[in-house]
Amino acid sequence: MSSIGDYLRLLRTKRNLSLNDVFNSTGITTTRLNRIELGQVNEPSPLVLKKLSELYQVDLIKLYKMAGYLEDKDIGERVVPFSNYEILDNEECEYIQNTIDFFIRKNHR
């Protein structure tokens, strides 16, 4: 993903949400979100990112890292479960976790 704006647009379109849908759910104006998605705002506010992470059901820490608010050294104790996990949404991560849990139960009876 080349920028946070591209990533946020991908998340929004993946959920079939219009700019107006996002505004109605979060209060983030269509103009502001459009500017963020177009890369005209490189560091959206932490509050905007929090609202979008909740609406899009994605990891807030990932959004903060993409926006430059956090670096890996800032969150050293946070474990990265597997490579490229950050591009998955919560439902996809839950599916993978359930699969892992299945194998754990199967192999540790």
N, C-alpha and C positions, 0 to 999 in steps of 0.2 A: 504494500500500500504506500503510495507516494506521499500522502499527506493526511493529516487528521480530517481535513475537509472531505477528501475523497472517501475516507473510511466512513465518516458520518453519513454521507450521501448514500453509500452502499447499504449501510444499516437501515436507513429510512426507506429506500426503494425495495429492499428485501422484505420489508414488512408492509409494503404497499401503502405507505403513508405519504400524503401530500404535505407540503409546507404548512398548509392550513390545519391539517390534522395534528401536526406537531404543536402548532400554536395553541390549538384548542386544548391539548393535553398538558402542555407545559407552561404556556404563557410566553414562550420565546417567540419573538416576532418573526414573521416570514422573511422580512428584510435581513434581520440579523442572521438567521440560520442560512439563508441563501448566500450571504457574504462569507460565512464560515465555510460552507461547502465549496464555494468557488475559490477558496484560498486567499480571499481578501482580508481575512482576520486569521492570523497564524496562531494566536494564543487566545482561544475562547475562554471566558471566565470559568473558574472552578465550579461556580453555581450552575452555569449553563451545562457544563459537562456532567454534573451530578444529575440534573434533570433528564438529560439525554440518555445517560447510562441506565436510569430507571425505566424510561419509556422503551428503549431498545433492548433492555435486558442484557447488557454487556458489562464487563468488568470496569469499574470506575478507575482503578489503578492503571489499567492499560490506557485509558483516555488521558489521564493525567501525565503519563509517560510520553504519549504521543504529542501532547501539547507543550511538553518541556517543563512541567511543574515538578516532576519526579524523575529520578534516575535509578538504575538498579541499586546503586550503593545506598540510596535513601531507604530502600525496602529490602535490605539484605536478608532478613529473616523470612521473607515471603518466598515460598517454594514454587518454582515453575514446574508444573506437573508433567509437561511434555512439550516438545517443540511445536510451535505454531498454534498453541492453544488459544492465543489471544484473538485469532480471527474467527473463533467459534462463538456462537451465542450460548446463553445459559442452558437452553434446551439440549443443544448438541453436547455440551460438557457434561450435563447430567446423564445423557445416554451413555457416554463413554465411562463415566463413574459407575453407573449401574452394571456395565459390562465387566469392569474391573472387580466390582463387588461380587459378581457371579463367579468369576474365576477364583477369587479368594475363598469363597464358601466351598466351591467344588474341590479345591486342592487342600483345604485345611480342615477337613471333617474328622 
